[in-house]
């Protein structure tokens, strides 16, 4: 019972902190978990993994490319959604979804286009 109450208390505290840090209420964002290297055109002309996958130096999938760029090239995981790229404040939550289409629940801090991640799940 105490663990349940502690978990609920932590969840409420997190929600309050995130609401104050961002622009308001949690929103839903959809897109692909990519990396700053490709999504921000540092190593890509198309804001995608296309060039890196063709070179076969970063692996054969979007997931391996994103993971490689984050681990070895100093990139961060981001959400690429149409022509927008959003930074993610919780890199560890994003890591398992590298290269995948996802639905993120979070609070957008519009000043620096950062999503304060509440939840990530595969997009359906």
C-alpha positions in Angstrom: 0.0 0.0 0.0 2.8 2.4 0.9 4.6 1.7 -2.4 1.4 2.5 -4.3 0.9 5.8 -2.4 4.6 6.7 -2.9 4.2 5.9 -6.7 1.1 8.1 -7.0 2.8 10.9 -5.0 5.9 10.8 -7.3 3.6 10.8 -10.4 1.7 13.8 -9.1 4.9 15.7 -8.2 6.4 14.9 -11.6 3.3 16.2 -13.4 3.3 19.4 -11.4 7.0 20.0 -12.1 6.6 19.3 -15.8 3.6 21.5 -16.1 5.5 24.4 -14.6 8.6 23.7 -16.8 6.7 23.6 -20.1 4.0 25.5 -21.8 1.1 23.8 -20.1 -0.8 20.6 -20.4 0.6 17.3 -21.7 0.1 16.9 -25.5 0.5 14.0 -27.9 3.3 14.1 -30.4 3.8 11.5 -33.2 6.9 10.9 -35.3 10.1 8.9 -35.4 12.8 8.7 -32.8 15.9 9.8 -34.6 19.1 11.5 -33.7 20.3 15.1 -33.9 23.0 14.2 -36.4 20.6 13.1 -39.1 17.5 15.0 -38.1 19.2 18.4 -38.0 21.1 17.8 -41.2 24.5 17.5 -39.7 25.2 14.3 -41.6 22.1 14.3 -43.8 20.6 16.4 -46.6 17.1 14.9 -46.2 16.7 15.1 -42.4 16.6 11.3 -42.4 18.9 8.3 -42.1 18.9 7.8 -45.9 22.5 8.9 -46.7 23.9 7.1 -43.7 22.1 3.9 -44.5 23.3 4.0 -48.1 26.9 4.3 -46.9 26.4 1.3 -44.6 28.7 2.8 -42.1 26.1 3.3 -39.4 24.3 0.0 -39.7 21.4 -1.2 -41.9 18.4 0.3 -40.1 17.2 3.6 -38.8 17.4 2.1 -35.3 21.1 1.2 -35.6 21.9 4.5 -37.3 20.3 6.6 -34.6 21.9 4.5 -31.8 25.4 4.8 -33.5 25.1 8.5 -33.9 24.1 9.0 -30.3 26.7 6.6 -28.9 29.7 7.5 -31.1 29.1 10.9 -32.7 27.7 12.9 -29.8 24.1 13.1 -31.0 21.0 13.1 -28.9 17.7 11.3 -29.5 15.0 13.6 -30.9 11.5 13.2 -32.3 11.2 14.0 -36.0 7.7 14.8 -36.9 7.0 16.0 -40.5 9.2 19.1 -40.8 9.7 19.6 -37.0 12.4 18.2 -34.8 11.8 18.2 -31.1 14.5 17.6 -28.5 13.7 15.1 -25.7 14.5 15.7 -22.1 14.6 12.0 -21.2 17.1 10.3 -23.4 16.9 6.9 -21.6 13.1 6.7 -22.2 13.8 7.4 -25.9 16.7 4.9 -26.4 14.6 1.7 -26.7 12.5 3.3 -29.5 15.4 4.5 -31.7 14.4 4.4 -35.3 10.7 3.6 -34.5 7.5 5.5 -35.1 6.2 6.5 -31.7 3.5 8.4 -29.8 4.9 10.7 -27.1 2.9 12.2 -24.3 4.7 15.2 -23.0 4.8 18.9 -22.3 6.3 21.1 -25.0 8.7 23.9 -24.0 8.3 26.0 -27.1 11.3 28.3 -26.4 13.8 25.5 -27.2 11.4 22.9 -28.8 12.0 20.4 -26.0 9.4 17.9 -25.0 9.4 17.0 -21.3 8.6 13.3 -21.8 5.9 11.7 -19.7 5.4 8.6 -21.7 6.5 7.0 -25.0 4.9 4.1 -26.8 5.0 2.6 -30.3 2.7 4.3 -32.7 -0.1 2.3 -34.1 
